[in-house]
């Protein structure tokens, strides 16, 4: 991967949502987006190359997206943004307790704003290389 390049894994089975997010990344040359449509494909992608961040839909065809956050080692290797179609405070608490970094309710605006959300999340990520002290 090129120096300064941020690898983002998007795990989204809804074509329209994946396309909106992909469109939002087109004007961001420092962000590289990899798309997986299932939890299994996401796990395979992570096994090949650890992303800097994952954006994961809460409901995938082969299981809850939250499982990807739970799969992470402790401490987590990268932040996970969980996307959901419905605001649910109980689910939000469970997701954050399981290691999800951010919980985002899907809307056209949030999907198109995803590069800024990614940048903001990485800026606040304590394990991000730019946030470690020597």
SERO-4910 file (N, C-alpha, C, O; in steps of 0.05 Angstrom, whole numbers):
BEGIN
 pado doro    nc1    nc2    nc3   cac1   cac2   cac3    cc1    cc2    cc3    oc1    oc2    oc3
  Unk    A     17    -23      0      0      0      0     18     25      0     39     25     13
  Unk    A      9     45    -14     25     70    -16     26     83     11      8     81     27
  Unk    A     49     97     16     52    112     41     30    134     43     25    148     23
  Unk    A     18    136     66     -3    156     70    -30    147     61    -50    161     64
  Unk    A    -32    123     49    -57    112     40    -71     98     63    -59     83     78
  Unk    A    -97    104     66   -113     91     86   -131     70     73   -147     77     55
  Unk    A   -130     45     83   -146     24     72   -171     21     89   -170     15    113
  Unk    A   -194     24     76   -220     22     89   -235     -3     78   -238     -5     54
  Unk    A   -244    -20     96   -260    -43     88   -289    -36     92   -297    -30    114
  Unk    A   -305    -38     71   -334    -33     73   -347    -60     71   -344    -75     51
  Unk    A   -363    -67     91   -378    -92     91   -408    -85     89   -420    -78    109
  Unk    A   -419    -86     65   -446    -77     59   -458    -93     37   -447    -96     16
  Unk    A   -481   -105     43   -494   -122     22   -515   -107      6   -524   -117    -15
  Unk    A   -523    -83     14   -543    -67      0   -528    -51    -22   -513    -33    -16
  Unk    A   -534    -58    -47   -520    -45    -70   -522    -15    -69   -501     -2    -73
  Unk    A   -545     -4    -65   -549     25    -65   -532     39    -44   -520     60    -48
  Unk    A   -530     27    -20   -514     38      1   -484     36     -5   -469     55     -1
  Unk    A   -476     13    -15   -447     10    -22   -439     29    -44   -418     41    -44
  Unk    A   -457     33    -64   -451     52    -86   -449     80    -76   -431     95    -85
  Unk    A   -466     89    -58   -465    116    -47   -438    121    -32   -425    141    -36
  Unk    A   -431    101    -16   -405    104     -1   -382    103    -21   -363    119    -18
  Unk    A   -383     85    -40   -361     84    -60   -359    111    -75   -337    120    -80
  Unk    A   -382    122    -82   -382    148    -96   -369    170    -78   -353    186    -88
  Unk    A   -375    169    -52   -363    189    -34   -333    187    -32   -319    206    -26
  Unk    A   -322    163    -36   -293    158    -34   -278    165    -59   -254    168    -59
  Unk    A   -292    169    -82   -279    174   -107   -262    199   -107   -242    201   -121
  Unk    A   -270    219    -92   -255    245    -91   -235    245    -69   -224    266    -62
  Unk    A   -229    222    -57   -210    220    -35   -187    202    -43   -187    178    -37
  Unk    A   -166    213    -55   -144    196    -65   -128    182    -43   -114    163    -48
  Unk    A   -130    192    -18   -115    179      4   -130    157     18   -120    144     36
  Unk    A   -155    152      9   -171    131     20   -176    109     -1   -187    115    -22
  Unk    A   -169     84      6   -173     62    -12   -195     44      0   -193     35     22
  Unk    A   -216     40    -16   -240     25     -7   -240     -3    -18   -238     -6    -43
  Unk    A   -243    -23     -1   -248    -50     -9   -276    -58      0   -283    -52     23
  Unk    A   -291    -70    -18   -319    -76    -11   -322   -107     -9   -314   -122    -26
  Unk    A   -335   -115     13   -342   -143     18   -373   -143     22   -383   -126     36
  Unk    A   -386   -162     10   -416   -163     12   -426   -181     35   -450   -180     42
  Unk    A   -408   -197     47   -416   -215     69   -396   -215     91   -373   -205     87
  Unk    A   -404   -225    114   -385   -228    137   -362   -246    130   -339   -241    137
  Unk    A   -368   -268    116   -348   -287    108   -327   -274     90   -303   -277     93
  Unk    A   -336   -259     70   -318   -245     52   -302   -224     67   -278   -219     60
  Unk    A   -314   -211     86   -300   -191    102   -277   -205    118   -255   -194    119
  Unk    A   -283   -227    130   -263   -242    145   -239   -250    127   -216   -249    135
  Unk    A   -246   -259    103   -225   -267     84   -208   -243     76   -183   -245     74
  Unk    A   -221   -220     72   -206   -196     65   -187   -187     88   -164   -180     83
  Unk    A   -197   -188    113   -181   -181    136   -157   -200    139   -136   -192    147
  Unk    A   -162   -226    133   -140   -246    135   -118   -240    115    -94   -245    120
  Unk    A   -125   -228     92   -105   -221     71    -91   -195     78    -66   -194     77
  Unk    A   -106   -175     86    -95   -148     91   -112   -135    113   -136   -131    110
  Unk    A    -99   -128    135   -113   -115    157   -119    -86    148   -101    -71    141
  Unk    A   -144    -78    149   -151    -51    141   -144    -31    163   -138    -39    186
  Unk    A   -143     -6    157   -140     15    177   -166     20    192   -166     30    214
  Unk    A   -188     13    179   -215     17    191   -235      1    175   -231     -5    151
  Unk    A   -256     -8    189   -278    -23    175   -304     -9    180   -310      0    202
  Unk    A   -320     -7    159   -347      3    160   -365    -22    155   -363    -34    134
  Unk    A   -382    -29    175   -396    -54    173   -426    -50    177   -434    -37    197
  Unk    A   -441    -61    159   -470    -61    162   -478    -79    185   -466   -100    189
  Unk    A   -498    -71    200   -506    -87    224   -519   -113    216   -516   -133    231
  Unk    A   -533   -114    194   -546   -139    185   -535   -148    158   -539   -134    138
  Unk    A   -522   -171    158   -511   -182    134   -524   -208    128   -536   -220    146
  Unk    A   -523   -218    103   -536   -243     96   -527   -267    112   -543   -285    117
  Unk    A   -502   -267    121   -492   -290    135   -487   -285    165   -472   -300    178
  Unk    A   -499   -264    176   -496   -259    205   -495   -229    211   -494   -212    194
  Unk    A   -496   -224    237   -494   -196    245   -466   -184    241   -446   -197    247
  Unk    A   -466   -160    230   -440   -147    226   -424   -142    251   -400   -140    250
  Unk    A   -438   -141    273   -425   -138    299   -404   -160    304   -385   -156    319
  Unk    A   -408   -183    292   -389   -205    296   -361   -198    287   -342   -209    297
  Unk    A   -359   -181    267   -332   -173    258   -317   -158    279   -293   -161    283
  Unk    A   -331   -141    294   -319   -126    316   -312   -145    339   -291   -143    351
  Unk    A   -329   -165    344   -324   -184    365   -300   -202    358   -286   -211    376
  Unk    A   -296   -207    332   -274   -223    323   -246   -211    328   -226   -225    329
  Unk    A   -246   -184    331   -221   -170    334   -206   -179    360   -219   -185    380
  Unk    A   -180   -178    358   -165   -184    382   -167   -161    401   -176   -139    394
  Unk    A   -159   -166    426   -159   -146    446   -130   -138    451   -114   -155    458
  Unk    A   -122   -113    448   -138    -91    438   -144    -94    409   -129   -107    394
  Unk    A   -165    -82    399   -173    -84    371   -150    -73    353   -136    -54    361
  Unk    A   -148    -84    330   -127    -76    311   -135    -51    295   -118    -37    284
  Unk    A   -161    -46    292   -171    -24    276   -199    -17    286   -213    -34    297
  Unk    A   -207      8    282   -234     16    290   -255      5    271   -250      0    248
  Unk    A   -279      1    283   -302     -9    267   -325     11    270   -332     18    293
  Unk    A   -335     19    248   -359     36    247   -382     17    240   -382      5    218
  Unk    A   -402     16    257   -425     -1    251   -448     16    239   -455     36    251
  Unk    A   -458      8    216   -479     21    203   -506      7    208   -506    -18    207
  Unk    A   -527     21    213   -553      9    217   -574     26    204   -571     50    200
  Unk    A   -596     13    197   -619     28    185   -637     40    206   -653     57    199
  Unk    A   -635     30    230   -653     40    251   -637     47    276   -619     33    284
  Unk    A   -645     69    289   -633     77    314   -645     59    336   -669     57    339
  Unk    A   -627     46    350   -636     27    372   -616     30    394   -593     21    392
  Unk    A   -624     43    416   -605     49    438   -594     23    451   -571     23    458
  Unk    A   -610      2    453   -600    -23    464   -578    -35    446   -557    -43    456
  Unk    A   -583    -35    420   -564    -45    401   -539    -28    402   -516    -38    400
  Unk    A   -542     -2    404   -519     16    405   -502     10    429   -477      9    427
  Unk    A   -514      7    453   -498      0    477   -484    -26    474   -460    -29    481
  Unk    A   -497    -46    462   -485    -73    458   -461    -70    439   -440    -82    443
  Unk    A   -465    -55    418   -444    -52    397   -420    -38    409   -397    -47    405
  Unk    A   -424    -17    424   -401     -2    436   -387    -20    457   -363    -19    459
  Unk    A   -403    -35    472   -391    -53    492   -375    -76    479   -355    -86    490
  Unk    A   -383    -83    454   -369   -105    440   -344    -95    425   -329   -111    414
  Unk    A   -339    -69    426   -315    -58    413   -319    -41    389   -299    -32    377
  Unk    A   -344    -36    381   -349    -19    358   -341     10    367   -346     19    389
  Unk    A   -328     24    349   -318     51    354   -340     71    351   -342     90    367
  Unk    A   -356     68    329   -378     87    324   -402     72    314   -400     51    302
  Unk    A   -425     83    321   -451     71    313   -465     93    297   -471    114    307
  Unk    A   -470     88    271   -481    108    253   -507     98    241   -509     75    231
  Unk    A   -528    115    242   -553    108    229   -551    117    200   -544    140    194
  Unk    A   -558     99    182   -555    104    153   -576    125    144   -599    125    151
  Unk    A   -565    144    129   -582    162    113   -565    170     89   -541    164     89
  Unk    A   -577    182     70   -561    189     46   -539    208     54   -516    206     44
  Unk    A   -544    227     72   -524    246     81   -501    232     95   -478    238     90
  Unk    A   -507    213    114   -485    200    128   -469    182    110   -444    180    113
  Unk    A   -481    170     91   -467    152     72   -448    169     54   -426    161     49
  Unk    A   -458    192     45   -441    210     28   -419    224     45   -399    232     33
  Unk    A   -424    226     71   -404    239     88   -384    219    100   -368    226    117
  Unk    A   -385    194     91   -369    173    103   -339    179    103   -325    172    122
  Unk    A   -327    191     82   -298    198     83   -291    216    107   -271    212    120
  Unk    A   -308    235    113   -303    253    135   -307    238    162   -292    242    181
  Unk    A   -326    220    163   -331    204    187   -307    185    192   -298    182    214
  Unk    A   -296    174    170   -273    156    172   -249    172    182   -235    164    201
  Unk    A   -244    195    170   -221    212    178   -224    220    208   -204    219    223
  Unk    A   -247    228    216   -252    236    244   -248    213    263   -236    216    284
  Unk    A   -258    189    255   -255    165    272   -226    158    275   -217    152    297
  Unk    A   -211    158    253   -182    152    254   -167    172    271   -148    165    286
  Unk    A   -174    197    269   -161    218    284   -164    213    314   -146    219    330
  Unk    A   -187    202    323   -192    196    351   -184    168    359   -187    162    383
  Unk    A   -175    152    341   -168    124    347   -141    123    362   -121    132    350
  Unk    A   -140    114    386   -115    115    402    -93     98    390    -69    103    396
  Unk    A    -99     77    374    -78     60    363    -69     69    336    -52     56    324
  Unk    A    -80     90    325    -73    100    299    -44    110    300    -38    124    319
  Unk    A    -27    105    280      1    113    281      5    142    286     25    150    299
  Unk    A    -13    160    277     -9    188    281    -17    196    310    -12    219    318
  Unk    A    -28    178    325    -37    184    352    -20    171    374    -27    171    397
  Unk    A      2    159    366     19    146    386     42    164    393     52    179    376
  Unk    A     51    163    417     74    179    425     99    163    426     98    139    431
  Unk    A    122    175    419    147    161    418    161    163    445    183    152    448
***
